[in-house]
Amino acid sequence: MNDHDSEKISGVLSSMGYAPSAALSDADVILLNTCSVREKSFQKAFAFLGRLKKMKEENPSLIIGFCGCVAQQEGSRIFERAPHVNFIMGPRSLGSIEKLIDQSSSSSICLDPLWKDDFSMIRFESFVRKTFPKAYITIMEGCNRGCSYCIVPQTRGREACRPFQEIIREAIFLSESGFLEIELLGQNVNGYRFEDKTFVDLLRGLLKIHSLKRIRFTTSHPSHLSLEIMREMKENDRMCNHVHLPVQSGSDRILKLMNRGYTARDYIEKVFWLKENIKDFTLSTDIIVGFPGEDDSDFKDTISLIEKIEFQNIYSFAYSPRPGTPAAKLNDNVPHSVKLERLHSLQNLQTSIQEQANREWIGRDVQVLYDGKSKKDNNMLSGRTKNNKIVNFYCREPLKDRIVTVKIKDSSVHCLIGELILS
């Protein structure tokens, strides 16, 4: 979601006549697009901001903007901590960028941390898309769920959904521009509702755009991933057979403290429906270890859930309290060393699951949406399968198509490795 916000910001800058600089030292404007969902990302943002202080001293005309969720969270306190910042802008004020930059040319401090439903303030035709032939489409902002550990409602506000027809127009524009895959974005994407249109209505509208070959969505809340949505995935081959579905914990007691609104059994039932009804379905998730009050029994429940479901991959974190959240008032009684021990144990288990799961793909032919050079080897190309597996492959001839067939020859923890099958 932050990546796509940066694409929107880049579009505004381009329309103002700015071009990307080759190095920070060459820049006239530097914008930090920040995330505060974890303490580590919060600290990294301020560490990077500190490195810009000397640049500002050497070049007083340099404009530095502090954007995103940390800007929304900290507001004017940022000026006290970093007076070299010119302006602050929250994640739902992207339409204010041009005004803030113009004001910063004559004023040392500008502030716009207010929540706005500025979906239409930046034309989607201007976004600088960096993920061709895949594109992101924001369909909603904010979240109403109220998970006790989560700062998103404070930094992104309550849910606001884009107009149905505007999303369809953006998807048509992307398809006519050659994009083959879209990924719908929202903090609680399956909760989309605009007037009488639901998320399922939106999927059905997008599926009428036949030049779009793949449709994904992120992020799903288990309570909003309905049977109707899952059936739509089953019945339409262009719906990707992968979902990112954060579970956070396998312990019902901890899930209740987190205010997640479901039990481990609720979660498992939906997952097994998907696995039983959708071919080659894969699942990724988020898990927090060391939540206040988590004991060995709770952690064992999480490990048991991982062993039962066998996720394709897990984004796992040691709990860190976020200011202003209900969980921050709880006694953070799990020692840091225990949090790390549990995190490493979970990650080691997941590594073994991923290794085994990827080995089972050796010898298979897969359809890959090619999107560029491999990060693993410059002599290889890279792309993703419909069920979101990364595939690095050798190709000795120029590619004529963006969706190609690859024979899987090998695998690693994080990817499949293969060779292009020429038609």
N, C-alpha and C positions, 0 to 999 in steps of 0.2 A: 504494500500500500504506500509506503514511503517512497519506493522506487517510482511508482506512478505519479505521486505528488511532485517528484523531482522532474519528471517528464513534462508536467503541466507548467512548472516554474520555468523550465528551459524554454518552453514555447513563448511565454510572456517576454522573457529576456530577448529572444530572437526577434520578436515583433517590435521591440524597442530599439533594435539595431545592434545588440550585443552579439558577440560570437564567443564560443568556448576558447579559453586561453590554454596554451600548451603547458603552462606551469603556474602555480600559485603566485609566484613573484611577478608574473606578467599581468595579473588580473587588475581590473578597475573595480570589479564588484565580486565579493566572495559571500556566498550564502551557505549557511549550515542548516541542513534539514535533519532535525533531531528526533530521537525516539526516547521515551521515558518509561517504557513498559518494564524494563529491568534496571536495577541500580547500576550495573556495569555500563550500559549504553549511556545512561545519564552522566556518569563520570567521564566517559570517553569524549562526550560532546564538550564539556568544559575544559578538558585537557587540550583538545584541539584548538578551542577558542583561545586558550592561553598562549599557544604557539603563534597566533596571529598578532599578538600585541606588538611585537617588535616590528612587524611589517607595517602596522598602522603608524608607528612612531616614525619610521623611515619614509612613509608615504601618507601624509595626513589626508589626502583626497580619496584614499581607498575607502570604499563603502563596504561595511561588514553587516550582514543581516543574519540574525539568529532566528531560525524558523522551526516550525514543527511542534511536537508535543512537549518538549522541555520548555520551549518558549511560552506555551500556553500554561504550563504548570507553574513556572517561576515568575512570569510577568516582569514587572519593573525591577524586581530584585536582581535581575541579570545586569542591569546598568550599574548597580552597586558593586557587583562581583567583577564585571568586565566593562569599564567605562569606555573602552575603545569600540564597543558595538554601536552602530548607527541606528538600527531599528530592530524591533521584535515583532514577529508575526506568528499567530497560531495556525494550526493545520486547516482550519475552516475559514481562513481569510486569504486564500491564495489570490483572489481577485483584487487584493489591495497592493500587490507587489509593485506595480508600476507607480502608483501614488507614493508609496513608501520610499522607493528609490529616488524619485524626483524630489521628495521632501528632504531626503538625506543629503542632497547636493548643497542645500543651503541651511540645514538644521542638523545639529549633532545628535539629537535624540528623537526618535519617532516610535510610536507604540500602537500595535493593533492586535491584541490578543483575544478579541471578541469572537464568539462563535457566529458564523454566518452561513446560511444555506446558499453558497455562491456557486452552485453547480453551473449556472449559465453565464457566469461572469468571465469565464475563459472559454473561448471557442475550441471545441475538441479538434477542429481541423488544424489548430496551431500547435498541438502537443508535439514535442520532439520525441517520437517513439524510438526506443533503443533496443527493442527485442524482436524485430522482424524475423520471421513471418508470424509471430505471436504478438497480440496486443492486449493491454489491460483496459477494462471499462469499469469505472466506479459507478455502482448503482445506488449506493447509500452510504451515509456517514453516521458515526456515533453508535451508541449501544445503550439499550434499556435494561440489560440483564441484571446488573448490579452484583456481579461476582465479588466476593468480599476482599480479594487480593488485588483487584484490577483497577488501574488508574485511568483506563480509557474513557469512561464516562466523564471524568474531570477534564481530560485533555482534548477529547473529540466531541463531547457533548452527547445529547440524547439523539435517538435515531431520526434521521431525515432522509427521505427517499427521493431519488430523481424521477422526473416525469417519465412515464412508460414510453411514450413516443419519442422522446429525446434519446433514450437509450437505444431504441430500434434504429433511429437515424444515424447514431454514431456507429453502430454495428454495420449498417449498410455502407457507410462511408469507408469503413475499414476494409470490408470485403471488396469494394470497388478499387481500393488502393493496393490490393494484392495480399492482404493478410488472410491467413488460412485458419488461425486459431485465435479465439478470444477467451479471456479469463475475467469473469465477473467478480468485482471486489466489493467487500463490505465487512465491517467488524462483525456483523451478524447477518451474513449475506442471504441466508434462507428466510429471514424474517422480512424480506422486502415486501412492501405493500404500498401501492399508490392508487388512491381513489378505490376503484373496484378491482384493481389488478393485483394478483399475487405473484409470488416467485415462479410458480408453475406456469402462469399465464405468460410471464416474461420468457421463460425457456421455450414455450411453444411459439411465441412470436419470433424469437431468434432462430429457431429451427426452420422457419420458412425462408431464411436467407441461405439458399442451397450452396452458394460458393464458400460458405464457412464450413470447414471440414471438421473442426473440433470446438467444443464448448466446455469450459471448466468453470469452477466457482470456488472462491475462498473468502472468508473463513466460515465454516459451518458450526453452529452450536447444536449439540446432540438433541436438545429439546425441539429444535425447529427443523431438523432433518426428517420430514414427514414421510409416511408411506407413499403419498402421492408424488413427492419429489423423487423418491427412490424408484418408483415404477416408471416415471418418465425417463430416468437414466437407463433402466432395463430395456425399455421399448424403443429407444432411439440410438442407433449405432454411432451417431456423431456426438453424443454425450460422452465425455471422457469417463473411463472406468476407474477413476481414482477420486478420493475425497480426503481432504485434510479435516479431521474431526477431533479437536482437542478433548481429551478425557481428563487430564490434570492429575487424577489419582484413581487407584483401584479400590480405595477404602470408602465405604458408604459414610462412615463417621466423618472422614475428612472432606468428602464431597459436600456433606451437609454444612460443615463449617465454612467451606468455600462458597456456599450458596449457589451451587451449580444447578440444582433443580432436577436431578435425575440420580438414579442409583447405578452401580456397576452392572447390575443385571439388565437394566433398561438399555444401557450402552451396548452391551454384548449382544442383546437380541437384535438390535438394528444392524450391527456389524455382520452378524451371521446371515441375516436376510440378504444383505448386499453380496456377501461372498457366495452364497448359495444360488443367487439369481443372476449375477452379472459375471460373465466369463472374464477371467484374469483380473478380477477386481483387486485393487491395492488400496491401502489405507496408511496415512501418516497421522501423527498426533503430537500434542504438547503434553509434557508431564512436569509437574513441580514436585521436587522432593524436599523434605524438611519443613513442610508447612507447620505453623505453630500447633503443638499438641500431637504431631505425628509420632507414633511409637513404632517399635519393631514389627508389631502385628499389622499395623496400617501399611507399612512399607512392603511387607510380605504379600499383602493383598494386591498391591500395585505390580509387584513382580509376577504374581500368579496371573493377573490380567494380561500382562505382556506376553507371557508364555502361551496363554490360551489364544490370543488374537494373532500374534506374529505380525506386527506392524512392518510396513515397508521401510519406514524410518521414523525416528522420534526426535523431536526438538525438546531436550531435557534441560532443566535449570534447577539450581539450588534456590530455595525461597529467599527473597529479599523484600522487606517491607517497603511499600510505596506510600508516600505521605498522603494523609487524608483518606485512606481507605479503611474500611471497618477492620480488616485483618491487622492493620498497623497497631490497633489498640490491644490485640491479643498478646499474651506472653510468648515471645519468640524464644521458646525454651529448648529448641533443638540445637545443640552445639554446632558450630560451624564445621568442626572436624567430622562430626557425624553426618552432616549434610553432604559433605564432599565424599565421604566413604559410600554413602547410599547412591550418590550420583554416579560415581565410578563403577559401582556394582551394576547399576541399571544399564549404563552405557556399554559395559563389557558384554552383558547378556544380549543387548540389541545388536552389537557387532557380530556376534556369532549367528544370530537369527538372520541378519542381512546377508552375511557370507553364504549361508546355506541356501537361502531363497534365491540369490542371484546365480549360484551354481546350477540351479535347476533350469535355468534358461539357456544353458549351453546346448548348442545344436538346433535351436529354434530359429525360424525366420520371423522377424518383427518389422512392423511398419514404423519408420522413424521420421519425424518432422525435423529436417536438418535446419539448424539455426546458426552455424558458424564453426570456427576452428575449435578444436578440443583444448581445454585447459590442461589436459594431461600430457598432450604430445602435439606439437605444431604440425606434425606430419599427418595428423588425423583430423577428421571432422567430427562434429558432435550434434546431438539432437535428443529428442525425447519420444518415447513411445506414448500411446494414448493413455496408458496407465501410469505415466509419469516416471518411468525408469530412464535414467540418463544412459545414452548409448554413444560410445566413442568408436569410430569405425574408419578403416582405411578405404581410400578411394583413389584410383589411379587415373580416372578420367573426369572431365568437368561434369558436374551434375546438371541434368536438364530439368529435373523436378525437385520440388522442395520436400515431398513425401516420398521416401525411398524404402526399398526392402533391404534389410541387413541380416546376414547370417551371423548368429552369435557364436564366437569361438572361445571366449574366455570371460572371466568376470572378476570383480573385486568387491570390496565392501560397499562402495558407493556407485558403481557403474557396471554396465555390460560392455564388452569389447567384441567387435566383429568386423566383417568385411562386406562391402557393398555387393549386392547381387544385381548384375546388369540384366536389363530386360531385353 
